[in-house]
């Protein structure tokens, strides 16, 4: 049990760090867009809110995908699943808190299923907060 907690407590900060790095890169690009300090300044006044939100959302989705791959990699290293596809499938289903239950972790590792779900909740919440801020800044900047 303690080893599971250790593994989960090791993987969660890694996925959070990846997400925060992606958000930091997005913030830098959005600031360039707002200030007009880059080629993006051509679109500063004309870039639709839909485009800014779409690009931001896809960028964050890429980071979430990396987090799912990280979890799947650890499940493979631990020998929890026989195939990478099974590891990815379980990681995605657990990370999104969907939890079909058709693929489950072995009993020796089942505490990790709760940890990956908590990790997904935290990262989806972080992304939601970021996207709300992007929407706010984009709409306020268009006035």
Secondary structure, DSSP 8 states (H G I E B T S, - for coil): -HHHHHHHHHHHHHHHHHHHHHHHHHHHHHHHHHHT-SGGGGGTTT--HHHHHHHHHHHHHHHHHHHHHHHHHHHHHTT--SSHHHHHHHHHHHHTT---SSS---GGGTHHHHHHHHHHHHHHHHHHHHHHHHHHHHHHHH-
